[in-house]
Amino acid sequence: MNWLTEVVESFSESEAPRSFWYWSALCAISAVVKDNIFFDKFYYKLYPNIYVLLYADSGLKKGPPINFAHQLVKQVNNTRIINGRSSIQGILKKLGTAETKPGGHILKSSCGFICSSELASSLVEDKAALTIMTDLYDRNYRAGDWESLLKMESFSLHDPTVTLFGGINEAHSMEFFTRKDVQGGFFARTFIIHESQAQTVNSLMFQPKVIPDVPKLSNYLKQLAQFKGEILMSEDNRKHFDIYYRNLREMMRVQHIKDPTGTLNRFDDSILKTAILIALGRHESLTIEREDIDEAIQQCERLIGNVRRATISSGLGQMTSQKKLIILELMERDGHMISRAQLNKKFWMHATLGEWDEIMAQLQIAGSITIEARGNQTVYLMNDHQYNDWKSHFEGRN
């Protein structure tokens, strides 16, 4: 069993969704390898730092996977960790200050791991915060010194390389992210891991069969932290990725796919960053295999739909949170149907009956649902064509 699989399987009895543990492991790898490893794209070097947000309702256990990654990286002890409530100025100051680690090792480069179970609460409100974070993400364009001149203080960072791992729920998301953040590049650079169901039900009144051994698991990361240099890909695997990417771009052109977030325009780099981390989590070598590429493609394609889910209420699609709620409800119900009475009974806290009538009428006009009278009931349904359209939308296929 490889290290990445071992981490995920170690938490199979946890209520936190499986994908949360998977990305927790990838974030930990990203944080400890920093900019020591790169993939050569000829015009620039691609580094495996990533931004990841666990997007789920409160109570779906976003905190434990984020804390687990924090503990792993802390054990490796080779990068700055920013955990807790911070301002963007505080983050820049910590990244720009030389830091002596136990054992006498001095951190001079501006590498850091930002981790927070509730990003909206931990990042002090500042209109420029996510714009600066967007700029810091691109390590491939930030070789050498990066300067930030603010009102009260100036900061100079050397080779800034930042990994971010946070959690957020829909209520905070709608207030925290502005159109600038959604369309200005932050979302395009961020992996949104959306889940709505727990992996299992477990009160933890009894000891799980496996208790993850953090010191033991961190030993693997300590080995990865020693790696330096270019990660390689065979000629055949390069051709394999090239064919996939060309087909993707052609599909976007033929189907006139538009992505206001810019996620698809950065999709090749996102896949390659993920493939690097998957490879490191599996092989403990500087080689990307075919299976790493295919898994990275599968994971990243799933994330396109997650971005759609996270932004559908932000104004991009001119949809309210109530419209999102009913579309997802109809997609998940047997027969994709709900009566007016059932709708009001289940969602009475979200809108009045009159407001629901108006919302459903708008959705029918848009062709998203169909309204029918059945006996003395009004029924809202999503036919197969409508369902398939929405399913393709959330999966990123149109």
C-alpha positions as CSV (number, residue, x, y, z in Angstrom):
1,M,0.0,0.0,0.0
2,N,1.4,3.4,-1.0
3,W,1.6,6.3,1.5
4,L,-1.3,8.3,-0.1
5,T,-3.6,5.3,0.0
6,E,-2.5,4.5,3.6
7,V,-3.5,8.0,4.8
8,V,-6.9,7.8,3.2
9,E,-7.6,4.2,4.5
10,S,-6.4,5.2,8.0
11,F,-9.5,7.4,8.2
12,S,-12.0,5.0,6.7
13,E,-14.0,5.1,10.0
14,S,-14.0,8.9,10.2
15,E,-17.2,10.8,9.3
16,A,-15.1,13.3,7.4
17,P,-15.6,12.6,3.6
18,R,-12.9,10.4,2.0
19,S,-11.9,13.2,-0.4
20,F,-11.1,15.5,2.5
21,W,-8.4,13.1,3.7
22,Y,-7.1,12.6,0.2
23,W,-6.6,16.3,-0.3
24,S,-5.3,16.7,3.2
25,A,-2.5,14.3,2.2
26,L,-1.8,16.1,-1.0
27,C,-1.7,19.5,0.8
28,A,0.8,18.1,3.3
29,I,3.1,16.9,0.5
30,S,2.8,20.3,-1.3
31,A,3.7,22.1,1.9
32,V,6.9,20.1,2.7
33,V,8.3,19.8,-0.9
34,K,7.8,23.6,-1.4
35,D,9.7,24.8,-4.4
36,N,12.4,22.1,-4.1
37,I,10.7,20.2,-7.0
38,F,9.5,21.4,-10.3
39,F,8.2,20.2,-13.7
40,D,9.9,21.9,-16.6
41,K,7.3,23.5,-19.0
42,F,10.2,25.1,-21.0
43,Y,8.7,28.6,-20.8
44,Y,8.5,28.3,-17.0
45,K,9.0,25.9,-14.1
46,L,5.8,24.5,-12.6
47,Y,5.9,24.1,-8.8
48,P,3.5,21.8,-6.9
49,N,2.2,24.4,-4.4
50,I,-1.7,24.3,-4.3
51,Y,-4.6,26.1,-2.8
52,V,-7.4,23.8,-1.5
53,L,-10.7,24.7,0.1
54,L,-13.0,22.1,1.7
55,Y,-16.4,23.4,0.8
56,A,-19.2,21.9,3.0
57,D,-21.8,22.7,5.5
58,S,-20.8,23.2,9.2
59,G,-20.6,19.9,11.0
60,L,-19.3,17.9,8.1
61,K,-15.9,17.6,9.8
62,K,-13.7,19.9,7.7
63,G,-11.5,20.6,10.7
64,P,-10.0,17.2,11.4
65,P,-8.4,16.7,7.9
66,I,-7.0,20.3,8.0
67,N,-5.6,19.7,11.5
68,F,-4.1,16.4,10.4
69,A,-2.2,18.1,7.5
70,H,-1.1,20.8,10.0
71,Q,0.3,18.1,12.4
72,L,2.1,16.3,9.6
73,V,3.8,19.4,8.3
74,K,4.6,20.5,11.8
75,Q,6.4,17.1,12.4
76,V,8.5,17.7,9.2
77,N,9.5,21.1,10.5
78,N,10.8,22.6,7.3
79,T,8.4,25.4,6.5
80,R,6.6,28.3,8.1
81,I,3.1,27.3,9.3
82,I,0.4,30.0,9.5
83,N,-2.5,28.7,11.6
84,G,-5.1,30.8,13.4
85,R,-6.4,34.3,12.8
86,S,-4.2,36.5,10.6
87,S,-4.2,39.6,8.5
88,I,-2.7,39.6,5.1
89,Q,0.0,41.9,6.4
90,G,0.7,39.5,9.2
91,I,1.0,36.6,6.7
92,L,3.4,38.6,4.5
93,K,5.5,39.6,7.5
94,K,5.9,36.0,8.7
95,L,6.8,34.9,5.2
96,G,9.4,37.6,4.9
97,T,11.1,37.1,8.2
98,A,14.0,34.6,8.5
99,E,13.1,31.9,10.9
100,T,15.3,29.5,12.9
101,K,13.9,26.0,13.3
102,P,14.8,23.6,16.1
103,G,18.2,22.1,15.3
104,G,19.5,25.4,14.0
105,H,18.1,25.3,10.5
106,I,17.4,28.8,9.2
107,L,14.5,29.4,6.8
108,K,15.4,32.2,4.4
109,S,13.1,31.6,1.4
110,S,9.5,32.7,1.8
111,C,7.8,29.4,1.9
112,G,4.7,28.8,4.0
113,F,1.7,26.7,4.8
114,I,-1.5,28.5,5.5
115,C,-4.1,26.2,7.2
116,S,-7.4,27.1,8.7
117,S,-10.6,25.1,9.3
118,E,-12.7,28.3,8.7
119,L,-10.9,30.5,6.2
120,A,-13.5,33.3,6.4
121,S,-13.0,33.6,10.1
122,S,-9.3,33.3,10.2
123,L,-8.3,35.8,7.5
124,V,-8.9,39.3,8.8
125,E,-11.2,41.2,6.4
126,D,-9.2,43.1,3.8
127,K,-10.3,43.8,0.3
128,A,-6.8,43.2,-1.0
129,A,-6.2,39.9,0.9
130,L,-7.3,37.4,-1.7
131,T,-5.9,39.5,-4.5
132,I,-2.5,39.3,-2.9
133,M,-3.0,35.6,-2.2
134,T,-3.8,35.2,-5.9
135,D,-0.5,36.9,-6.9
136,L,1.5,34.8,-4.4
137,Y,0.2,31.5,-5.8
138,D,2.2,31.8,-9.1
139,R,5.6,30.7,-7.8
140,N,6.6,30.0,-11.4
141,Y,6.5,33.8,-12.1
142,R,8.0,34.8,-8.7
143,A,11.6,33.7,-8.9
144,G,13.7,36.1,-6.8
145,D,12.3,38.9,-4.7
146,W,8.6,39.8,-4.5
147,E,7.8,43.2,-2.9
148,S,4.6,44.5,-1.4
149,L,4.4,48.1,-0.5
150,L,1.4,48.8,1.8
151,K,0.3,51.9,3.7
152,M,1.9,51.0,7.0
153,E,4.6,48.6,6.0
154,S,6.6,47.1,3.1
155,F,7.5,43.5,2.7
156,S,10.1,41.7,0.6
157,L,9.7,38.0,0.0
158,H,12.4,35.7,-1.5
159,D,11.1,33.0,-3.8
160,P,7.6,33.0,-2.2
161,T,6.0,29.6,-2.3
162,V,2.6,29.2,-0.6
163,T,0.3,26.3,0.0
164,L,-3.1,27.0,1.4
165,F,-5.5,24.5,3.0
166,G,-8.8,25.9,4.4
167,G,-12.4,25.2,5.0
168,I,-15.5,27.2,4.2
169,N,-19.3,26.8,4.2
170,E,-21.8,28.2,1.8
171,A,-23.0,30.9,4.2
172,H,-19.5,32.3,4.7
173,S,-18.6,31.8,1.1
174,M,-21.4,34.1,-0.1
175,E,-20.2,36.9,2.1
176,F,-16.4,36.2,1.9
177,F,-15.9,35.9,-1.8
178,T,-16.6,38.9,-4.1
179,R,-17.0,38.8,-7.8
180,K,-13.4,40.0,-8.0
181,D,-12.2,36.9,-6.2
182,V,-14.4,34.6,-8.3
183,Q,-13.6,36.0,-11.7
184,G,-10.3,37.6,-10.9
185,G,-8.2,34.5,-10.6
186,F,-8.4,33.2,-7.0
187,F,-11.0,30.6,-7.8
188,A,-9.2,29.6,-10.9
189,R,-6.2,28.7,-8.8
190,T,-8.1,27.0,-6.0
191,F,-9.2,23.4,-5.8
192,I,-12.8,23.4,-4.4
193,I,-13.5,20.0,-2.6
194,H,-17.3,20.0,-2.3
195,E,-19.0,17.3,-0.2
196,S,-22.5,17.1,1.3
197,Q,-22.5,13.7,2.9
198,A,-20.4,12.2,5.6
199,Q,-18.3,9.1,4.8
200,T,-19.9,7.1,7.5
201,V,-21.8,7.5,10.8
202,N,-19.5,7.1,13.8
203,S,-20.0,8.5,17.3
204,L,-16.4,7.5,18.2
205,M,-17.7,5.9,21.4
206,F,-15.5,3.0,20.5
207,Q,-11.9,2.9,19.3
208,P,-11.5,2.6,15.5
209,K,-9.7,-0.3,14.1
210,V,-6.9,2.0,12.9
211,I,-5.5,5.0,14.7
212,P,-3.3,7.0,12.3
213,D,0.3,7.3,13.5
214,V,1.2,10.9,12.8
215,P,4.9,10.5,13.6
216,K,5.2,7.4,11.4
217,L,3.3,9.0,8.5
218,S,5.4,12.1,8.8
219,N,8.6,10.1,8.3
220,Y,7.6,9.6,4.7
221,L,7.2,13.3,4.2
222,K,10.6,13.9,5.8
223,Q,12.1,11.8,3.0
224,L,10.2,13.8,0.4
225,A,11.4,17.0,1.9
226,Q,15.0,16.0,1.0
227,F,14.1,15.7,-2.7
228,K,15.3,18.4,-5.0
229,G,15.2,19.0,-8.8
230,E,13.1,18.3,-11.8
231,I,10.4,15.7,-11.8
232,L,10.4,13.7,-15.0
233,M,7.8,12.3,-17.4
234,S,8.5,9.8,-20.2
235,E,7.9,10.7,-23.9
236,D,4.9,8.4,-24.0
237,N,3.3,10.0,-21.0
238,R,3.9,13.4,-22.4
239,K,2.1,12.4,-25.6
240,H,-0.7,10.9,-23.5
241,F,-1.2,14.2,-21.6
242,D,-0.8,16.3,-24.8
243,I,-3.6,14.3,-26.6
244,Y,-5.9,14.8,-23.6
245,Y,-5.2,18.5,-23.4
246,R,-5.7,19.1,-27.1
247,N,-9.0,17.2,-27.0
248,L,-10.1,19.3,-24.1
249,R,-9.3,22.6,-25.8
250,E,-11.1,21.4,-29.0
251,M,-14.2,20.5,-27.0
252,M,-14.2,23.9,-25.4
253,R,-14.0,25.6,-28.8
254,V,-16.6,23.5,-30.5
255,Q,-19.1,23.6,-27.6
256,H,-18.4,27.3,-27.0
257,I,-17.7,26.6,-23.3
258,K,-17.2,29.8,-21.3
259,D,-15.8,29.7,-17.8
260,P,-16.0,33.1,-16.0
261,T,-13.7,31.8,-13.2
262,G,-10.9,31.0,-15.5
263,T,-10.5,27.5,-14.1
264,L,-10.4,25.8,-17.5
265,N,-7.8,28.2,-18.8
266,R,-5.4,27.0,-16.1
267,F,-6.5,23.4,-16.2
268,D,-3.3,21.9,-17.7
269,D,-1.2,23.3,-14.8
270,S,-3.8,22.2,-12.3
271,I,-3.7,18.7,-13.5
272,L,0.1,18.6,-13.6
273,K,0.5,20.0,-10.1
274,T,-1.9,17.3,-8.9
275,A,-0.1,14.6,-10.8
276,I,3.2,15.7,-9.2
277,L,1.7,15.4,-5.7
278,I,0.0,12.1,-6.5
279,A,3.3,10.7,-7.9
280,L,5.2,11.8,-4.7
281,G,2.5,10.2,-2.6
282,R,2.8,6.9,-4.3
283,H,6.3,6.3,-5.6
284,E,8.8,8.3,-3.5
285,S,10.6,9.1,-6.7
286,L,10.9,12.1,-9.1
287,T,8.9,10.4,-11.9
288,I,5.3,11.0,-13.0
289,E,3.7,7.7,-14.3
290,R,0.7,7.2,-16.5
291,E,-1.5,6.2,-13.6
292,D,-0.6,9.5,-11.8
293,I,-1.7,11.5,-14.8
294,D,-5.0,9.7,-15.2
295,E,-5.9,10.0,-11.6
296,A,-5.0,13.7,-11.6
297,I,-7.3,14.2,-14.6
298,Q,-10.1,12.4,-12.9
299,Q,-9.7,14.4,-9.7
300,C,-9.5,17.7,-11.5
301,E,-12.4,17.1,-13.8
302,R,-14.5,16.5,-10.7
303,L,-13.3,19.8,-9.3
304,I,-14.8,21.8,-12.3
305,G,-18.3,20.8,-11.0
306,N,-17.3,21.8,-7.5
307,V,-16.4,25.3,-8.6
308,R,-19.7,25.6,-10.3
309,R,-21.5,24.5,-7.1
310,A,-19.5,27.0,-5.1
311,T,-20.1,29.9,-7.4
312,I,-23.7,29.3,-8.6
313,S,-25.0,31.6,-5.8
314,S,-22.3,34.3,-6.1
315,G,-24.0,36.2,-8.9
316,L,-22.2,34.5,-11.8
317,G,-25.3,32.6,-12.9
318,Q,-27.8,35.2,-11.7
319,M,-29.2,32.5,-9.4
320,T,-30.2,32.9,-5.8
321,S,-29.3,30.3,-3.2
322,Q,-32.9,29.2,-3.2
323,K,-32.7,28.3,-6.9
324,K,-29.5,26.3,-6.3
325,L,-31.2,24.6,-3.4
326,I,-34.2,23.4,-5.4
327,I,-32.1,22.3,-8.5
328,L,-29.9,20.2,-6.3
329,E,-32.9,18.8,-4.5
330,L,-34.6,17.8,-7.7
331,M,-31.5,16.2,-9.0
332,E,-31.1,14.0,-5.9
333,R,-34.8,13.0,-5.5
334,D,-36.2,9.8,-6.9
335,G,-38.1,10.7,-10.1
336,H,-36.6,14.3,-9.9
337,M,-39.9,15.5,-8.6
338,I,-41.4,17.4,-5.6
339,S,-44.8,18.8,-5.0
340,R,-45.6,22.3,-4.0
341,A,-46.7,21.2,-0.5
342,Q,-43.5,19.0,0.0
343,L,-41.4,21.9,-1.1
344,N,-42.9,24.3,1.4
345,K,-42.8,21.8,4.2
346,K,-39.2,21.0,3.7
347,F,-37.8,24.4,2.9
348,W,-40.2,26.8,4.7
349,M,-37.2,28.5,6.4
350,H,-35.6,29.4,3.1
351,A,-38.5,31.3,1.5
352,T,-42.2,32.0,1.8
353,L,-44.7,30.1,-0.3
354,G,-45.2,33.1,-2.5
355,E,-41.5,33.5,-3.0
356,W,-41.2,29.8,-3.9
357,D,-44.0,30.2,-6.5
358,E,-42.0,33.1,-8.1
359,I,-38.7,31.2,-8.0
360,M,-40.3,28.1,-9.6
361,A,-41.9,30.1,-12.3
362,Q,-38.5,31.7,-13.2
363,L,-36.9,28.3,-13.3
364,Q,-39.7,27.0,-15.7
365,I,-39.2,30.0,-18.0
366,A,-35.5,29.3,-18.0
367,G,-36.2,25.7,-19.1
368,S,-34.6,24.3,-15.9
369,I,-37.8,22.6,-14.6
370,T,-41.4,21.8,-15.6
371,I,-44.5,22.6,-13.6
372,E,-47.5,20.3,-13.8
373,A,-50.9,20.0,-12.2
374,R,-51.6,16.5,-10.9
375,G,-55.0,16.2,-9.4
376,N,-55.3,18.9,-6.8
377,Q,-51.5,19.3,-6.5
378,T,-48.9,21.4,-8.2
379,V,-45.8,19.3,-9.0
380,Y,-42.3,20.5,-9.9
381,L,-40.2,18.1,-11.9
382,M,-37.0,17.9,-13.9
383,N,-37.3,15.7,-17.0
384,D,-34.5,13.5,-18.2
385,H,-33.3,16.2,-20.7
386,Q,-33.2,18.9,-18.0
387,Y,-31.5,16.5,-15.5
388,N,-28.8,15.5,-18.0
389,D,-28.1,19.2,-18.8
390,W,-27.7,20.1,-15.1
391,K,-25.6,16.9,-14.5
392,S,-23.3,17.8,-17.4
393,H,-23.1,21.4,-16.1
394,F,-22.0,20.3,-12.6
395,E,-19.5,17.8,-14.0
396,G,-18.0,20.5,-16.1
397,R,-19.0,19.1,-19.5
398,N,-20.9,22.1,-20.7
